[in-house]
């Protein structure tokens, strides 16, 4: 049976532990458990807004894998293509609040189940967008090959490709990542790097020059995420800047994933890029206003109330 979806994405989600109070990992006596993963965060953001999304992955046949599946399934994301491994474990990560609104994250994911995704898991899947991050190809050589195979397969079927480099310095060096990022940037329809990732791609530091350099690679649409500074964007019709929303920031982790969900959702609705970036900024504001990778993301009613000015995220 051929599945027709708004978005297909793939990658690793882990069980996330954070101190129950604002303590260090070393001193904490109790922890709060949730889940986290860039691709599933984006998928949950889209599902809460009413879009059909499939998240494809592998988890261990262990209690952590069961938790990941139940959580993402409970958010309305299709997980029917997720495999459970008897020989590899589910990855774990620990998040530690730091001074101000800073956060440190520690990963325990080496040789986890998600490092061995299989092309067969995607058979008969069809979607308007394939959402790709630079995390999955960094997990293993086989995942790197699979990422490019999937991009070619979905592009051949008429699916648009959105690529968020999502650099993970603990997985590979900027030099290694740049080669893969450039190849994926040349094959995508929507490129959504942070300023730091755009610097890896271009060697430049000024946003407008970055946009010009990235446009030369071929992506029709580009958005540069700059955190609390806002976002720059460009396509064939226009280029511009969108400021962020002035909200009380509690936890910045996951904001980029929420931003991607907002941008993709608006483009699926047929909105121009400038309005898609505005929606991305709105979802980013929701995300940073609560502690957790995706917990604060809105449904459609909440998003519309925020846009109308009758709802303030985090209150």
N, C-alpha and C positions, 0 to 999 in steps of 0.2 A: 504494500500500500504506500502510495507516495504522499508524504506529509508536506503541506504547504503552510509556511510559517512567516511571521514578520522577520524574525531574527534567529539565526543559529550561531551559537558560540561554543567554545571548548577550552578546557584548561583545568587547572588544579584548584580545588577548594579544600581547605584544611579546617580542623577544629582549632578555635582560637581561645586561648586562656588569657585573662587579664585579672590583676588583683581586684578583689571586691571593693577595697578602698583605694584611695590614691596613694599607694605604697609602691616601693620598688619590688621587683620580682624576688630579690634576695631576702627581703624582710616580710613579705606578705604571708599571712597564715591561711588565707582562703582566696579562692579564685572563682571568677565568673566565666562560664564557658559559652561560647557562641560559635559561629562559623565565619570564615572569610576567604575570599578569593576574588581577584579582579573581575574575571569573566562572569562568575555567578552573581557578584554584586550588581554588575550592569544588567544581567538577566532579571534579577529580582526587581530592580528599578523599573524596567520595561513592563514586567508582568503586573506590577502594582498599578501601572497606568492603563492596563487593559490590553497589552499587546501579546501576541502569541510568540513564545520563545522556547527554544530547545537548548539545553545545556548538556554537552557531551563530555564525559570524563571517565576515569576509572578511580575507584576507591578500594581500600582493603575490606575484606570480609571480617570486619571487626566493629566494636561498638562505635568507634569514631566515624567509620564509613557509614554506618546506619544513621548516625545523627546528621551527617552532611546530607544524605539523600532525603531523609524525612523533612529536614528544614527547608531545603530548596523546593521539594515537591509541595510542601505546605504553602509556599509563596505563589503557587500557580505556574511554576516553570516546569516544562516537560523534561523528565529525567529518564525517559524510557530507553535511551541509548547509553546510559551509564552502566559500565560493567563493574562487577565486584571481583577482586583478585584474592585467590587463596594463598598466594606466595609473596605478596607485597603489602605493605601497610599504608594506612591513610596518613598523610602528612599532618604535622602539628605546628602551631606557631604561638608565641607568647608576646603580648603587647604590654609595654610598660609606660605609664604616663610620666613625662619629664617636666622640667621647669616650664611654667607658662602653659602653652597649649602644645608643646612638643611631645612626640611619642617615639619610643624605640620599639622595633619589632625584631624578634628572634625566631628563625625558621629551623624546623627539624623535618626536612623533606627529602633528604638524599635517598635515591632509589625507591621512592614512594610509588604507589600504584599508578599515579597519573603521569609518571615519566615514560610510560609505555602505552600510549594511546594507539588504537588500531584503525586503519582506514575503513575497514568494514563496518565500523560503528556508525558511519555516516551514509551508508548505502540508502538510496531513495529519499534522502532529506532534500527539501527545496525551501528556499526562503528569499525574501526581498534583500536582506543584508546578511553577510557573514561578518561577525565581529571577531577580530583577531587581535591578540596582544603579543608583545615581545617576550612575555614570560614563558609561554609554552615552548617555543623553540629553544629556550635556554635550559630547559630541564634535562634534555638528552639529545643525542644525535638523531635518534629515531623520531622524536617529536619534531625536530627541526625539519626533517624531510617530510613528515606528515603535514606540517603546516603549509609548506609550499605546494604539496600535492593537493591539499584541500582548496587553497586559493585558486589554483588552476582549474580544478574540477568545478567549483562554484561559479567562477567567472565564465567558464564555457557554457554553463547553463543559464547565463544572464543575470546572475546574482551580483549585486554590488558588494564590494569589500570595504569595510571600515577597519582601519589599523591604528591602534594605540600602542606605541612602543613600550611604555610601562617598564622602564629600565629597572633591573634588579642587580645592583652592584655586587651582591653576594653570590650571584650565579655566574656572571661573566664580566670581563673587562669592557670598557667603552670601545676599545679597538676591535674586540671580537664582535660585540653587539652591532657596531656601525655597519659592518658588512651585511649582516642579516637585515638590519633596519632599512638600509638603502634598497636592497632587493625587494623587500615587502612594500616600501613606499612607492616604488615604480609600478607595482601591480595593484595598488589600491585605488578606490574611488574617493575615499574620505580619509585623510591623514590627521590624527589628533595627538600630536606630541606635546609634552610640557616644554617650557623654555630650555630646561637642562637637556632634554632629549633632542630638541631641535639643534642645540649647540653641538651635540655628538654627531648629528647628521650633517651639519653644514660647516662646523668650525667657526661660526659667527656668533655674535652676542647681541645684536640689535634686532628686535622683532620684525621690523619692516623689511630689513635685508634678508632675514631668515625666510620670510614669506616668499620673497622673490626667488630665493635659491631653491626652496622646496617646490614651488610651482614649476620650476624648470625640470624637476624629476618626473612630472607628469600627472600627479593627482589632481583631479578637477576641483576638489574642495579641500581646504586646509584650515584647521583651527589650532592656534597655539594657546595652550592652557598656561596661565600665569598665577594660579592660586588666588590669593586675596587681592592680587592686582587686577584681575579680570582676564580677558581673552581677546586675542587678535584673530581675525579670520579673513579669508580671501577665496574667491572663486572667479569664474569667467565674467561675472556680472559686476562684482563690486568687492571692495575690501574695507574693513573697519575694525572698530574696537568696542568691546562690551565690558563695562565695569562689573565687578561682583556686587552682591547684595550686602549691605551692612548689617550683619547678624552677629550675635555673640558666638564666637567659635569655641567649641568644647573639645572636639576631636577631629583633626583634619584627615585621618585615614579613611579612604574610600571616596573622598570627594571627587577625585578624577574619574572614578568609575561611574558615580552618579551623574557627573557632567556628561559623560559619553552616552548614558541612557537618555538623558534629556535631549541631546542633539539628535541621536538616532530616531527617537520617537517623533520629533517634529519633522524630520526629513521624510519619514514614512507617511506622515500626514500631508506631505506635499508642500510644506512651508519653505520659504527661502532660507538660505544659510544664516542670515542675520537673526531671524526669529528663532532658528534652531539653537543658535548660540545663547540667546536670551533664556530659552527653556533650560539649556544645560546649566547656566548660571543659577537658575532657580533651584534645580535639583541639588546642585552643589551646596547651596545655602542650607537646604534641609539637612543634608548629610552632616555638615560640620556642626550643626546645632545640637546634636545628640552624641552620646558616646557609643560607638559601634560602627561597623563598616557600612551597614545598610539600614539599620533599624529605624532611622528617622525619615526614610524616604516616603513620599506621599502617595496617596491614590489620586485618581483624576480630580475628585472633588476638592481634595486638599490643595492640589496644584493650582486649580482655577481660583480658589479662595485666596491663595497667596498672590497670584497675578493681579487679582482685583483689589488687593490691599486689606482684606478682612482677616488674614491669618498671618501670624508671625511665627516662623519656625522656632521650635524649642520652647514655646510657651503654651 
